[in-house]
Amino acid sequence: MIEHWFWFLLVVAVIGWYSSVTVYVAIRGAKDIRTMLHDLGERQKRDSGA
């Protein structure tokens, strides 16, 4: 493994970057979905009450 240290570090860096992007997108997506569902619920209450 020591003779391939460059590729090992590159693979570790890429996996770290990909994992962080995946977690970021999952968190932001969950927040957006929660906001969207809340807004749709509010709109449904408003429309059914009118």
Secondary structure as the mmCIF struct_conf table of DSSP 4:
data_model
#
loop_
_struct_conf.conf_type_id
_struct_conf.id
_struct_conf.beg_label_comp_id
_struct_conf.beg_label_asym_id
_struct_conf.beg_label_seq_id
_struct_conf.end_label_comp_id
_struct_conf.end_label_asym_id
_struct_conf.end_label_seq_id
HELX_RH_3T_P HELX_RH_3T_P1 ILE A 2 HIS A 4
HELX_RH_AL_P HELX_RH_AL_P1 TRP A 5 GLY A 49
#
